[in-house]
């Protein structure tokens, strides 16, 4: 009798089909029950007794012990298949509320490591417990998908398309994301870029000056310089009169440059803890010998929201401060050389202070100190090592609020045990030019005596009696953590 080949192959596949045992840590009961029903269909099992026995043998250790407990005083083999299924559902089926699941569904956001396909599959998984009506299923998927995208440019494009089918929405999103990635690598004429930026900047400046005038003394837009109370102040950094820090026209300090040896050549990077990546421009890439670049699928934007033109990435040999390693380096079209947080962490720069970093980068070798002993050094620089207070060559200005009357508080009575110590400390402060004796004053604040070990005291002025309230201080409200979290919401890399 001829053997049916198809029947033989089907029986072979049926015999090799293996059922995974039920483990609550690996499977939800609803998912595993579907798997078990599929197994019964493949094995062509219809008898309830055989189904019950297969179900019992397919349970893991902990679910089997649970089944024994819930079946008492009977044994599991004395219960029917439907009874066992019902008991297991009661113990392991996840209890969900469709309203809560729908709220969580529409609040789902695409993670930084998720592709569009992964995100769409995640949304499909969440719809199981949402129990959407069939006529609303596609619309719910499209709404959650568009609202949860991490790329705002793709999201805006999909909102303009007004698509209804989820598969069509997913395909359009993939296509547009590919266009963004490839379009970011398209080179443009740098002269055209700079000219456009220059014109835009000029127009913005003209528009802003038409509406408000900035005070050149303090930087405020609330008043002109002629009415500014700081117009006669001397700024200590430039030693010029007429402005504060915001109004100083002195050129800002240059960015912090760190020389690092890359593939045997020293490249100076600008330290930037706000950048998650390390990047060089095409000129440096050419100097390094044009190492082979691999395409990069990530999209990078500046803090202003503009796309960065990234040519690709490569692995380079990095030598810095006795450290040797291979690191990922991005190559841009016309960017500054930026040392980002990826290299900062790899080179352990995050464990150093800024002074330590600058010291390592500016080491002076073969220095001849010119002194044979420490005593000679101390004697030569006696002014530095004197046990006296130094003099800060900055004149402080206290600004009093308008319509404030001066307050003169009499001296508080001192305990007799402190009077001699207080007198000695006052004389010491006068000798050190910290205090200056006067005969009359419009303002006066009492002192507070703090006892110290050895019978000494420390003197403090109690300015809370009126001086603190009378001072006009520039104050800037610091944002609360919750305000910062709201501003950073939706960010991916920082």
Helices and strands as residue ranges (DSSP letters): H 5-16, H 29-43, H 48-57, H 61-71, G 76-78, H 81-92, H 98-106, H 116-130, H 134-148, H 152-161, H 166-184, H 190-211, G 225-227, E 234-235, E 240-241, E 257-262, E 265-271, E 279-280, H 282-287, E 310-320, E 323-332, E 338-339, H 341-346, G 349-351, H 354-361, H 374-380, H 382-385, H 416-431, E 447-451, G 453-455, E 457-461, G 463-465, H 467-470, H 481-488
